[in-house]
Amino acid sequence: MNAAYDRLKARFARIATLGEAQAMLHWDASAMMPPGGAAARAASSLATLAGLAHDLLTAPEVAEDLAAAEAGASGTRRTSS
């Protein structure tokens, strides 16, 4: 594996973790939160988590690491003859 691939793997694991936290907040708002509590707490928290995930996904480093990982993978690809 190359370093760019490892960075991408770590970044997408963090994005997945943020998604899991969002899912828990959605569940909490639907099942456990008292009436009126969702608007104040969950909406702000969900928006923050969505923003963090978006920032991680759209950072310039992602494109650079994707290009580097692809270049590293194409250098090790075997073709069948």
All heavy atoms as a GROMACS GRO file, in nm:
protein
  572
    1MET      N    1   0.084  -0.118   0.000
    1MET     CA    2   0.000   0.000   0.000
    1MET      C    3   0.089   0.125   0.000
    1MET      O    4   0.199   0.123   0.050
    1MET     CB    5  -0.088   0.004   0.124
    1MET     CG    6  -0.183  -0.108   0.142
    1MET     SD    7  -0.322  -0.090   0.033
    1MET     CE    8  -0.376  -0.257   0.034
    2ASN      N    9   0.031   0.232  -0.053
    2ASN     CA   10   0.109   0.356  -0.048
    2ASN      C   11   0.049   0.451   0.056
    2ASN      O   12  -0.062   0.432   0.105
    2ASN     CB   13   0.120   0.419  -0.187
    2ASN     CG   14  -0.013   0.461  -0.246
    2ASN    OD1   15  -0.104   0.498  -0.175
    2ASN    ND2   16  -0.022   0.456  -0.378
    3ALA      N   17   0.124   0.553   0.088
    3ALA     CA   18   0.084   0.647   0.194
    3ALA      C   19  -0.044   0.720   0.158
    3ALA      O   20  -0.128   0.746   0.245
    3ALA     CB   21   0.196   0.746   0.220
    4ALA      N   22  -0.063   0.756   0.030
    4ALA     CA   23  -0.184   0.827  -0.011
    4ALA      C   24  -0.307   0.740   0.013
    4ALA      O   25  -0.410   0.789   0.062
    4ALA     CB   26  -0.174   0.866  -0.159
    5TYR      N   27  -0.298   0.613  -0.019
    5TYR     CA   28  -0.409   0.521   0.004
    5TYR      C   29  -0.440   0.511   0.153
    5TYR      O   30  -0.557   0.512   0.193
    5TYR     CB   31  -0.378   0.384  -0.054
    5TYR     CG   32  -0.488   0.284  -0.031
    5TYR    CD1   33  -0.599   0.281  -0.116
    5TYR    CD2   34  -0.483   0.196   0.076
    5TYR    CE1   35  -0.702   0.191  -0.093
    5TYR    CE2   36  -0.586   0.107   0.099
    5TYR     CZ   37  -0.695   0.104   0.014
    5TYR     OH   38  -0.797   0.016   0.037
    6ASP      N   39  -0.337   0.504   0.234
    6ASP     CA   40  -0.357   0.495   0.379
    6ASP      C   41  -0.425   0.621   0.433
    6ASP      O   42  -0.512   0.613   0.520
    6ASP     CB   43  -0.224   0.473   0.451
    6ASP     CG   44  -0.167   0.334   0.425
    6ASP    OD1   45  -0.244   0.243   0.388
    6ASP    OD2   46  -0.044   0.318   0.440
    7ARG      N   47  -0.386   0.738   0.380
    7ARG     CA   48  -0.451   0.863   0.423
    7ARG      C   49  -0.597   0.865   0.382
    7ARG      O   50  -0.684   0.907   0.459
    7ARG     CB   51  -0.378   0.984   0.366
    7ARG     CG   52  -0.245   1.014   0.433
    7ARG     CD   53  -0.188   1.148   0.390
    7ARG     NE   54  -0.164   1.156   0.247
    7ARG     CZ   55  -0.051   1.121   0.187
    7ARG    NH1   56   0.048   1.071   0.258
    7ARG    NH2   57  -0.037   1.133   0.056
    8LEU      N   58  -0.627   0.819   0.261
    8LEU     CA   59  -0.766   0.813   0.215
    8LEU      C   60  -0.848   0.718   0.301
    8LEU      O   61  -0.961   0.748   0.339
    8LEU     CB   62  -0.772   0.769   0.068
    8LEU     CG   63  -0.729   0.873  -0.034
    8LEU    CD1   64  -0.712   0.808  -0.170
    8LEU    CD2   65  -0.829   0.987  -0.040
    9LYS      N   66  -0.790   0.604   0.331
    9LYS     CA   67  -0.859   0.506   0.414
    9LYS      C   68  -0.893   0.565   0.551
    9LYS      O   69  -1.005   0.550   0.601
    9LYS     CB   70  -0.769   0.382   0.428
    9LYS     CG   71  -0.838   0.259   0.474
    9LYS     CD   72  -0.747   0.141   0.452
    9LYS     CE   73  -0.742   0.054   0.574
    9LYS     NZ   74  -0.658  -0.062   0.560
   10ALA      N   75  -0.799   0.635   0.611
   10ALA     CA   76  -0.821   0.698   0.742
   10ALA      C   77  -0.926   0.809   0.731
   10ALA      O   78  -1.013   0.822   0.818
   10ALA     CB   79  -0.690   0.753   0.796
   11ARG      N   80  -0.919   0.888   0.625
   11ARG     CA   81  -1.015   0.997   0.606
   11ARG      C   82  -1.156   0.942   0.590
   11ARG      O   83  -1.251   0.992   0.652
   11ARG     CB   84  -0.977   1.081   0.484
   11ARG     CG   85  -1.072   1.198   0.457
   11ARG     CD   86  -1.026   1.281   0.340
   11ARG     NE   87  -0.900   1.345   0.367
   11ARG     CZ   88  -0.886   1.468   0.417
   11ARG    NH1   89  -0.993   1.539   0.446
   11ARG    NH2   90  -0.768   1.520   0.439
   12PHE      N   91  -1.173   0.840   0.508
   12PHE     CA   92  -1.307   0.785   0.487
   12PHE      C   93  -1.358   0.711   0.610
   12PHE      O   94  -1.479   0.706   0.634
   12PHE     CB   95  -1.311   0.699   0.361
   12PHE     CG   96  -1.321   0.782   0.237
   12PHE    CD1   97  -1.208   0.813   0.163
   12PHE    CD2   98  -1.442   0.834   0.196
   12PHE    CE1   99  -1.216   0.893   0.050
   12PHE    CE2  100  -1.452   0.914   0.083
   12PHE     CZ  101  -1.338   0.944   0.010
   13ALA      N  102  -1.270   0.659   0.693
   13ALA     CA  103  -1.312   0.600   0.820
   13ALA      C  104  -1.366   0.709   0.912
   13ALA      O  105  -1.468   0.689   0.980
   13ALA     CB  106  -1.196   0.526   0.886
   14ARG      N  107  -1.302   0.826   0.912
   14ARG     CA  108  -1.352   0.938   0.994
   14ARG      C  109  -1.487   0.987   0.942
   14ARG      O  110  -1.576   1.018   1.021
   14ARG     CB  111  -1.250   1.052   0.994
   14ARG     CG  112  -1.128   1.017   1.078
   14ARG     CD  113  -1.017   1.117   1.073
   14ARG     NE  114  -1.059   1.255   1.083
   14ARG     CZ  115  -0.981   1.358   1.051
   14ARG    NH1  116  -0.860   1.336   1.006
   14ARG    NH2  117  -1.025   1.480   1.062
   15ILE      N  118  -1.503   0.992   0.810
   15ILE     CA  119  -1.631   1.033   0.752
   15ILE      C  120  -1.740   0.933   0.791
   15ILE      O  121  -1.852   0.972   0.826
   15ILE     CB  122  -1.619   1.049   0.600
   15ILE    CG1  123  -1.529   1.169   0.566
   15ILE    CG2  124  -1.757   1.066   0.535
   15ILE    CD1  125  -1.489   1.178   0.420
   16ALA      N  126  -1.708   0.805   0.787
   16ALA     CA  127  -1.805   0.702   0.826
   16ALA      C  128  -1.843   0.716   0.973
   16ALA      O  129  -1.960   0.701   1.010
   16ALA     CB  130  -1.749   0.563   0.798
   17THR      N  131  -1.747   0.747   1.058
   17THR     CA  132  -1.775   0.766   1.200
   17THR      C  133  -1.867   0.885   1.222
   17THR      O  134  -1.959   0.879   1.305
   17THR     CB  135  -1.644   0.783   1.279
   17THR    OG1  136  -1.564   0.666   1.261
   17THR    CG2  137  -1.669   0.805   1.427
   18LEU      N  138  -1.846   0.991   1.147
   18LEU     CA  139  -1.937   1.106   1.157
   18LEU      C  140  -2.078   1.067   1.113
   18LEU      O  141  -2.177   1.109   1.174
   18LEU     CB  142  -1.886   1.223   1.072
   18LEU     CG  143  -1.761   1.293   1.126
   18LEU    CD1  144  -1.707   1.390   1.022
   18LEU    CD2  145  -1.792   1.364   1.256
   19GLY      N  146  -2.088   0.985   1.010
   19GLY     CA  147  -2.219   0.936   0.966
   19GLY      C  148  -2.287   0.852   1.072
   19GLY      O  149  -2.410   0.861   1.091
   20GLU      N  150  -2.209   0.771   1.142
   20GLU     CA  151  -2.265   0.691   1.251
   20GLU      C  152  -2.318   0.779   1.364
   20GLU      O  153  -2.424   0.753   1.421
   20GLU     CB  154  -2.160   0.593   1.303
   20GLU     CG  155  -2.124   0.485   1.202
   20GLU     CD  156  -1.998   0.409   1.239
   20GLU    OE1  157  -1.941   0.434   1.348
   20GLU    OE2  158  -1.956   0.324   1.158
   21ALA      N  159  -2.244   0.885   1.394
   21ALA     CA  160  -2.289   0.978   1.497
   21ALA      C  161  -2.418   1.048   1.454
   21ALA      O  162  -2.509   1.068   1.535
   21ALA     CB  163  -2.180   1.081   1.527
   22GLN      N  164  -2.426   1.083   1.326
   22GLN     CA  165  -2.549   1.144   1.274
   22GLN      C  166  -2.666   1.048   1.288
   22GLN      O  167  -2.776   1.089   1.327
   22GLN     CB  168  -2.532   1.184   1.128
   22GLN     CG  169  -2.445   1.306   1.109
   22GLN     CD  170  -2.423   1.336   0.962
   22GLN    OE1  171  -2.373   1.252   0.887
   22GLN    NE2  172  -2.462   1.454   0.921
   23ALA      N  173  -2.644   0.923   1.257
   23ALA     CA  174  -2.751   0.824   1.268
   23ALA      C  175  -2.799   0.811   1.412
   23ALA      O  176  -2.920   0.800   1.438
   23ALA     CB  177  -2.703   0.688   1.215
   24MET      N  178  -2.706   0.814   1.507
   24MET     CA  179  -2.745   0.806   1.648
   24MET      C  180  -2.826   0.927   1.689
   24MET      O  181  -2.925   0.916   1.763
   24MET     CB  182  -2.620   0.794   1.737
   24MET     CG  183  -2.551   0.660   1.726
   24MET     SD  184  -2.652   0.525   1.788
   24MET     CE  185  -2.656   0.564   1.960
   25LEU      N  186  -2.787   1.046   1.642
   25LEU     CA  187  -2.864   1.165   1.675
   25LEU      C  188  -3.003   1.161   1.614
   25LEU      O  189  -3.100   1.204   1.677
   25LEU     CB  190  -2.789   1.291   1.628
   25LEU     CG  191  -2.671   1.333   1.715
   25LEU    CD1  192  -2.595   1.448   1.650
   25LEU    CD2  193  -2.718   1.372   1.854
   26HIS      N  194  -3.013   1.112   1.491
   26HIS     CA  195  -3.146   1.096   1.429
   26HIS      C  196  -3.233   1.003   1.512
   26HIS      O  197  -3.349   1.033   1.539
   26HIS     CB  198  -3.133   1.041   1.286
   26HIS     CG  199  -3.108   1.143   1.182
   26HIS    ND1  200  -3.199   1.240   1.147
   26HIS    CD2  201  -3.000   1.165   1.104
   26HIS    CE1  202  -3.149   1.315   1.053
   26HIS    NE2  203  -3.028   1.273   1.025
   27TRP      N  204  -3.175   0.891   1.553
   27TRP     CA  205  -3.250   0.797   1.635
   27TRP      C  206  -3.292   0.861   1.766
   27TRP      O  207  -3.407   0.849   1.809
   27TRP     CB  208  -3.166   0.671   1.661
   27TRP     CG  209  -3.232   0.580   1.759
   27TRP    CD1  210  -3.329   0.487   1.732
   27TRP    CD2  211  -3.209   0.574   1.900
   27TRP    NE1  212  -3.366   0.424   1.848
   27TRP    CE2  213  -3.294   0.476   1.953
   27TRP    CE3  214  -3.123   0.643   1.985
   27TRP    CZ2  215  -3.296   0.444   2.087
   27TRP    CZ3  216  -3.125   0.611   2.120
   27TRP    CH2  217  -3.212   0.512   2.168
   28ASP      N  218  -3.198   0.930   1.830
   28ASP     CA  219  -3.227   0.994   1.958
   28ASP      C  220  -3.340   1.096   1.943
   28ASP      O  221  -3.431   1.100   2.026
   28ASP     CB  222  -3.101   1.062   2.011
   28ASP     CG  223  -3.122   1.123   2.148
   28ASP    OD1  224  -3.165   1.050   2.240
   28ASP    OD2  225  -3.096   1.244   2.163
   29ALA      N  226  -3.336   1.173   1.837
   29ALA     CA  227  -3.440   1.274   1.815
   29ALA      C  228  -3.575   1.208   1.790
   29ALA      O  229  -3.679   1.261   1.832
   29ALA     CB  230  -3.402   1.364   1.697
   30SER      N  231  -3.574   1.095   1.725
   30SER     CA  232  -3.700   1.026   1.692
   30SER      C  233  -3.756   0.946   1.808
   30SER      O  234  -3.878   0.940   1.826
   30SER     CB  235  -3.679   0.932   1.574
   30SER     OG  236  -3.640   1.003   1.461
   31ALA      N  237  -3.670   0.883   1.885
   31ALA     CA  238  -3.718   0.787   1.984
   31ALA      C  239  -3.706   0.831   2.129
   31ALA      O  240  -3.786   0.789   2.212
   31ALA     CB  241  -3.641   0.656   1.965
   32MET      N  242  -3.608   0.910   2.161
   32MET     CA  243  -3.578   0.935   2.301
   32MET      C  244  -3.597   1.080   2.346
   32MET      O  245  -3.615   1.106   2.463
   32MET     CB  246  -3.433   0.894   2.332
   32MET     CG  247  -3.402   0.748   2.304
   32MET     SD  248  -3.493   0.635   2.409
   32MET     CE  249  -3.414   0.662   2.565
   33MET      N  250  -3.586   1.173   2.255
   33MET     CA  251  -3.585   1.313   2.293
   33MET      C  252  -3.725   1.361   2.331
   33MET      O  253  -3.822   1.328   2.264
   33MET     CB  254  -3.530   1.397   2.178
   33MET     CG  255  -3.488   1.535   2.221
   33MET     SD  256  -3.402   1.621   2.090
   33MET     CE  257  -3.255   1.525   2.076
   34PRO      N  258  -3.735   1.438   2.438
   34PRO     CA  259  -3.866   1.489   2.476
   34PRO      C  260  -3.918   1.588   2.372
   34PRO      O  261  -3.840   1.646   2.296
   34PRO     CB  262  -3.839   1.560   2.609
   34PRO     CG  263  -3.694   1.586   2.612
   34PRO     CD  264  -3.629   1.481   2.527
   35PRO      N  265  -4.048   1.606   2.366
   35PRO     CA  266  -4.106   1.701   2.270
   35PRO      C  267  -4.042   1.839   2.285
   35PRO      O  268  -4.021   1.887   2.396
   35PRO     CB  269  -4.254   1.705   2.308
   35PRO     CG  270  -4.279   1.576   2.380
   35PRO     CD  271  -4.151   1.542   2.449
   36GLY      N  272  -4.007   1.898   2.172
   36GLY     CA  273  -3.946   2.031   2.173
   36GLY      C  274  -3.795   2.031   2.185
   36GLY      O  275  -3.730   2.132   2.162
   37GLY      N  276  -3.738   1.920   2.223
   37GLY     CA  277  -3.593   1.915   2.241
   37GLY      C  278  -3.517   1.899   2.111
   37GLY      O  279  -3.401   1.939   2.100
   38ALA      N  280  -3.580   1.841   2.014
   38ALA     CA  281  -3.511   1.812   1.887
   38ALA      C  282  -3.468   1.938   1.816
   38ALA      O  283  -3.357   1.945   1.762
   38ALA     CB  284  -3.601   1.729   1.797
   39ALA      N  285  -3.552   2.037   1.812
   39ALA     CA  286  -3.520   2.159   1.738
   39ALA      C  287  -3.395   2.226   1.791
   39ALA      O  288  -3.310   2.270   1.714
   39ALA     CB  289  -3.638   2.255   1.743
   40ALA      N  290  -3.382   2.232   1.922
   40ALA     CA  291  -3.268   2.302   1.981
   40ALA      C  292  -3.139   2.222   1.974
   40ALA      O  293  -3.034   2.276   1.940
   40ALA     CB  294  -3.300   2.336   2.125
   41ARG      N  295  -3.145   2.095   2.005
   41ARG     CA  296  -3.022   2.018   2.019
   41ARG      C  297  -2.984   1.942   1.894
   41ARG      O  298  -2.872   1.956   1.845
   41ARG     CB  299  -3.036   1.921   2.137
   41ARG     CG  300  -2.903   1.857   2.171
   41ARG     CD  301  -2.917   1.769   2.292
   41ARG     NE  302  -2.971   1.639   2.251
   41ARG     CZ  303  -3.014   1.548   2.334
   41ARG    NH1  304  -3.015   1.570   2.462
   41ARG    NH2  305  -3.058   1.433   2.290
   42ALA      N  306  -3.070   1.862   1.841
   42ALA     CA  307  -3.034   1.772   1.732
   42ALA      C  308  -3.004   1.845   1.603
   42ALA      O  309  -2.910   1.811   1.533
   42ALA     CB  310  -3.144   1.669   1.711
   43ALA      N  311  -3.083   1.946   1.570
   43ALA     CA  312  -3.062   2.015   1.443
   43ALA      C  313  -2.924   2.079   1.436
   43ALA      O  314  -2.854   2.067   1.335
   43ALA     CB  315  -3.171   2.120   1.422
   44SER      N  316  -2.883   2.144   1.539
   44SER     CA  317  -2.752   2.208   1.542
   44SER      C  318  -2.640   2.105   1.537
   44SER      O  319  -2.542   2.121   1.464
   44SER     CB  320  -2.739   2.294   1.667
   44SER     OG  321  -2.609   2.347   1.678
   45SER      N  322  -2.656   1.999   1.613
   45SER     CA  323  -2.553   1.894   1.615
   45SER      C  324  -2.544   1.823   1.481
   45SER      O  325  -2.434   1.796   1.432
   45SER     CB  326  -2.584   1.792   1.724
   45SER     OG  327  -2.584   1.854   1.850
   46LEU      N  328  -2.658   1.792   1.422
   46LEU     CA  329  -2.658   1.726   1.291
   46LEU      C  330  -2.595   1.814   1.184
   46LEU      O  331  -2.519   1.766   1.100
   46LEU     CB  332  -2.801   1.687   1.251
   46LEU     CG  333  -2.859   1.569   1.327
   46LEU    CD1  334  -3.009   1.559   1.302
   46LEU    CD2  335  -2.790   1.441   1.287
   47ALA      N  336  -2.625   1.943   1.189
   47ALA     CA  337  -2.566   2.035   1.092
   47ALA      C  338  -2.415   2.043   1.108
   47ALA      O  339  -2.340   2.047   1.010
   47ALA     CB  340  -2.629   2.173   1.105
   48THR      N  341  -2.369   2.044   1.231
   48THR     CA  342  -2.225   2.049   1.257
   48THR      C  343  -2.156   1.924   1.204
   48THR      O  344  -2.052   1.932   1.137
   48THR     CB  345  -2.197   2.066   1.407
   48THR    OG1  346  -2.254   2.190   1.450
   48THR    CG2  347  -2.048   2.064   1.438
   49LEU      N  348  -2.214   1.808   1.234
   49LEU     CA  349  -2.154   1.682   1.186
   49LEU      C  350  -2.156   1.675   1.034
   49LEU      O  351  -2.058   1.630   0.973
   49LEU     CB  352  -2.227   1.563   1.246
   49LEU     CG  353  -2.208   1.542   1.396
   49LEU    CD1  354  -2.300   1.433   1.447
   49LEU    CD2  355  -2.063   1.510   1.427
   50ALA      N  356  -2.264   1.718   0.972
   50ALA     CA  357  -2.272   1.718   0.825
   50ALA      C  358  -2.166   1.811   0.766
   50ALA      O  359  -2.102   1.777   0.665
   50ALA     CB  360  -2.410   1.759   0.779
   51GLY      N  361  -2.145   1.924   0.828
   51GLY     CA  362  -2.042   2.017   0.780
   51GLY      C  363  -1.903   1.960   0.792
   51GLY      O  364  -1.819   1.975   0.702
   52LEU      N  365  -1.876   1.894   0.904
   52LEU     CA  366  -1.745   1.832   0.922
   52LEU      C  367  -1.720   1.723   0.818
   52LEU      O  368  -1.611   1.714   0.760
   52LEU     CB  369  -1.733   1.774   1.063
   52LEU     CG  370  -1.724   1.874   1.177
   52LEU    CD1  371  -1.738   1.804   1.312
   52LEU    CD2  372  -1.594   1.952   1.169
   53ALA      N  373  -1.822   1.640   0.795
   53ALA     CA  374  -1.808   1.533   0.694
   53ALA      C  375  -1.787   1.593   0.556
   53ALA      O  376  -1.702   1.545   0.479
   53ALA     CB  377  -1.931   1.444   0.696
   54HIS      N  378  -1.859   1.698   0.524
   54HIS     CA  379  -1.844   1.764   0.394
   54HIS      C  380  -1.703   1.821   0.378
   54HIS      O  381  -1.640   1.805   0.273
   54HIS     CB  382  -1.948   1.875   0.379
   54HIS     CG  383  -1.937   1.950   0.251
   54HIS    ND1  384  -1.864   2.066   0.239
   54HIS    CD2  385  -1.990   1.925   0.129
   54HIS    CE1  386  -1.871   2.109   0.114
   54HIS    NE2  387  -1.947   2.025   0.046
   55ASP      N  388  -1.654   1.886   0.482
   55ASP     CA  389  -1.519   1.942   0.477
   55ASP      C  390  -1.414   1.834   0.455
   55ASP      O  391  -1.319   1.852   0.378
   55ASP     CB  392  -1.487   2.020   0.604
   55ASP     CG  393  -1.567   2.149   0.616
   55ASP    OD1  394  -1.627   2.193   0.515
   55ASP    OD2  395  -1.570   2.205   0.727
   56LEU      N  396  -1.430   1.721   0.523
   56LEU     CA  397  -1.335   1.611   0.506
   56LEU      C  398  -1.340   1.555   0.364
   56LEU      O  399  -1.236   1.520   0.306
   56LEU     CB  400  -1.364   1.499   0.606
   56LEU     CG  401  -1.318   1.522   0.749
   56LEU    CD1  402  -1.377   1.416   0.841
   56LEU    CD2  403  -1.167   1.522   0.757
   57LEU      N  404  -1.459   1.546   0.309
   57LEU     CA  405  -1.476   1.487   0.176
   57LEU      C  406  -1.430   1.579   0.064
   57LEU      O  407  -1.379   1.532  -0.038
   57LEU     CB  408  -1.622   1.448   0.155
   57LEU     CG  409  -1.656   1.373   0.028
   57LEU    CD1  410  -1.579   1.241   0.021
   57LEU    CD2  411  -1.804   1.346   0.020
   58THR      N  412  -1.445   1.709   0.081
   58THR     CA  413  -1.416   1.803  -0.028
   58THR      C  414  -1.282   1.874  -0.013
   58THR      O  415  -1.250   1.963  -0.092
   58THR     CB  416  -1.528   1.907  -0.040
   58THR    OG1  417  -1.538   1.979   0.083
   58THR    CG2  418  -1.660   1.842  -0.074
   59ALA      N  419  -1.203   1.836   0.084
   59ALA     CA  420  -1.071   1.897   0.103
   59ALA      C  421  -0.983   1.872  -0.019
   59ALA      O  422  -0.990   1.765  -0.080
   59ALA     CB  423  -1.005   1.843   0.229
   60PRO      N  424  -0.900   1.970  -0.056
   60PRO     CA  425  -0.810   1.952  -0.171
   60PRO      C  426  -0.719   1.829  -0.160
   60PRO      O  427  -0.683   1.769  -0.260
   60PRO     CB  428  -0.727   2.080  -0.173
   60PRO     CG  429  -0.807   2.180  -0.096
   60PRO     CD  430  -0.886   2.102   0.005
   61GLU      N  431  -0.686   1.792  -0.038
   61GLU     CA  432  -0.598   1.676  -0.018
   61GLU      C  433  -0.660   1.547  -0.070
   61GLU      O  434  -0.589   1.454  -0.107
   61GLU     CB  435  -0.565   1.658   0.131
   61GLU     CG  436  -0.490   1.773   0.193
   61GLU     CD  437  -0.583   1.883   0.244
   61GLU    OE1  438  -0.703   1.858   0.268
   61GLU    OE2  439  -0.534   1.996   0.259
   62VAL      N  440  -0.793   1.541  -0.073
   62VAL     CA  441  -0.860   1.420  -0.121
   62VAL      C  442  -0.826   1.397  -0.268
   62VAL      O  443  -0.788   1.286  -0.308
   62VAL     CB  444  -1.013   1.426  -0.099
   62VAL    CG1  445  -1.082   1.307  -0.162
   62VAL    CG2  446  -1.045   1.434   0.050
   63ALA      N  447  -0.839   1.500  -0.349
   63ALA     CA  448  -0.807   1.486  -0.492
   63ALA      C  449  -0.661   1.450  -0.512
   63ALA      O  450  -0.628   1.364  -0.594
   63ALA     CB  451  -0.841   1.616  -0.565
   64GLU      N  452  -0.575   1.512  -0.434
   64GLU     CA  453  -0.431   1.483  -0.446
   64GLU      C  454  -0.402   1.339  -0.406
   64GLU      O  455  -0.327   1.268  -0.475
   64GLU     CB  456  -0.352   1.580  -0.358
   64GLU     CG  457  -0.363   1.725  -0.403
   64GLU     CD  458  -0.318   1.824  -0.296
   64GLU    OE1  459  -0.268   1.781  -0.189
   64GLU    OE2  460  -0.335   1.944  -0.320
   65ASP      N  461  -0.461   1.294  -0.296
   65ASP     CA  462  -0.438   1.157  -0.252
   65ASP      C  463  -0.500   1.055  -0.347
   65ASP      O  464  -0.444   0.948  -0.369
   65ASP     CB  465  -0.490   1.137  -0.109
   65ASP     CG  466  -0.398   1.197  -0.004
   65ASP    OD1  467  -0.281   1.227  -0.036
   65ASP    OD2  468  -0.443   1.214   0.110
   66LEU      N  469  -0.617   1.088  -0.404
   66LEU     CA  470  -0.677   0.998  -0.502
   66LEU      C  471  -0.586   0.981  -0.624
   66LEU      O  472  -0.564   0.870  -0.672
   66LEU     CB  473  -0.814   1.050  -0.547
   66LEU     CG  474  -0.929   1.029  -0.449
   66LEU    CD1  475  -1.051   1.107  -0.494
   66LEU    CD2  476  -0.961   0.882  -0.434
   67ALA      N  477  -0.531   1.093  -0.672
   67ALA     CA  478  -0.441   1.086  -0.787
   67ALA      C  479  -0.314   1.007  -0.753
   67ALA      O  480  -0.269   0.923  -0.831
   67ALA     CB  481  -0.406   1.226  -0.834
   68ALA      N  482  -0.260   1.031  -0.635
   68ALA     CA  483  -0.138   0.960  -0.594
   68ALA      C  484  -0.165   0.812  -0.573
   68ALA      O  485  -0.084   0.728  -0.613
   68ALA     CB  486  -0.082   1.023  -0.467
   69ALA      N  487  -0.278   0.780  -0.513
   69ALA     CA  488  -0.312   0.638  -0.491
   69ALA      C  489  -0.335   0.568  -0.624
   69ALA      O  490  -0.292   0.452  -0.643
   69ALA     CB  491  -0.436   0.627  -0.402
   70GLU      N  492  -0.400   0.636  -0.717
   70GLU     CA  493  -0.424   0.576  -0.848
   70GLU      C  494  -0.292   0.555  -0.922
   70GLU      O  495  -0.271   0.450  -0.983
   70GLU     CB  496  -0.517   0.664  -0.931
   70GLU     CG  497  -0.552   0.604  -1.065
   70GLU     CD  498  -0.649   0.691  -1.143
   70GLU    OE1  499  -0.650   0.813  -1.124
   70GLU    OE2  500  -0.724   0.633  -1.222
   71ALA      N  501  -0.203   0.652  -0.914
   71ALA     CA  502  -0.073   0.638  -0.980
   71ALA      C  503   0.006   0.524  -0.918
   71ALA      O  504   0.069   0.446  -0.989
   71ALA     CB  505   0.005   0.769  -0.969
   72GLY      N  506  -0.001   0.511  -0.786
   72GLY     CA  507   0.069   0.402  -0.719
   72GLY      C  508   0.010   0.267  -0.754
   72GLY      O  509   0.082   0.169  -0.772
   73ALA      N  510  -0.122   0.261  -0.768
   73ALA     CA  511  -0.188   0.135  -0.802
   73ALA      C  512  -0.160   0.096  -0.945
   73ALA      O  513  -0.140  -0.023  -0.976
   73ALA     CB  514  -0.339   0.147  -0.780
   74SER      N  515  -0.156   0.193  -1.035
   74SER     CA  516  -0.134   0.159  -1.176
   74SER      C  517   0.011   0.112  -1.197
   74SER      O  518   0.038   0.034  -1.288
   74SER     CB  519  -0.164   0.278  -1.266
   74SER     OG  520  -0.075   0.385  -1.242
   75GLY      N  521   0.100   0.153  -1.110
   75GLY     CA  522   0.239   0.107  -1.121
   75GLY      C  523   0.256  -0.036  -1.077
   75GLY      O  524   0.352  -0.101  -1.114
   76THR      N  525   0.161  -0.088  -0.999
   76THR     CA  526   0.172  -0.225  -0.950
   76THR      C  527   0.073  -0.319  -1.016
   76THR      O  528   0.069  -0.436  -0.985
   76THR     CB  529   0.148  -0.230  -0.798
   76THR    OG1  530   0.018  -0.178  -0.770
   76THR    CG2  531   0.251  -0.148  -0.724
   77ARG      N  532  -0.006  -0.266  -1.108
   77ARG     CA  533  -0.109  -0.348  -1.173
   77ARG      C  534  -0.042  -0.446  -1.270
   77ARG      O  535   0.049  -0.411  -1.344
   77ARG     CB  536  -0.202  -0.254  -1.252
   77ARG     CG  537  -0.344  -0.293  -1.238
   77ARG     CD  538  -0.430  -0.200  -1.318
   77ARG     NE  539  -0.493  -0.107  -1.226
   77ARG     CZ  540  -0.550   0.004  -1.260
   77ARG    NH1  541  -0.551   0.042  -1.384
   77ARG    NH2  542  -0.606   0.081  -1.172
   78ARG      N  543  -0.090  -0.567  -1.269
   78ARG     CA  544  -0.038  -0.667  -1.362
   78ARG      C  545  -0.140  -0.685  -1.474
   78ARG      O  546  -0.259  -0.687  -1.450
   78ARG     CB  547  -0.017  -0.800  -1.292
   78ARG     CG  548   0.092  -0.796  -1.191
   78ARG     CD  549   0.113  -0.932  -1.133
   78ARG     NE  550   0.215  -0.927  -1.030
   78ARG     CZ  551   0.252  -1.027  -0.958
   78ARG    NH1  552   0.195  -1.144  -0.975
   78ARG    NH2  553   0.345  -1.015  -0.867
   79THR      N  554  -0.089  -0.702  -1.593
   79THR     CA  555  -0.177  -0.730  -1.705
   79THR      C  556  -0.160  -0.875  -1.746
   79THR      O  557  -0.050  -0.930  -1.738
   79THR     CB  558  -0.146  -0.639  -1.827
   79THR    OG1  559  -0.009  -0.657  -1.862
   79THR    CG2  560  -0.170  -0.493  -1.790
   80SER      N  561  -0.267  -0.938  -1.785
   80SER     CA  562  -0.258  -1.078  -1.826
   80SER      C  563  -0.229  -1.083  -1.976
   80SER      O  564  -0.288  -1.010  -2.054
   80SER     CB  565  -0.387  -1.151  -1.794
   80SER     OG  566  -0.495  -1.087  -1.855
   81SER      N  567  -0.136  -1.165  -2.014
   81SER     CA  568  -0.101  -1.178  -2.155
   81SER      C  569  -0.117  -1.320  -2.200
   81SER      O  570  -0.088  -1.412  -2.134
   81SER     CB  571   0.043  -1.138  -2.180
   81SER     OG  572   0.077  -1.018  -2.121
   0.00000   0.00000   0.00000
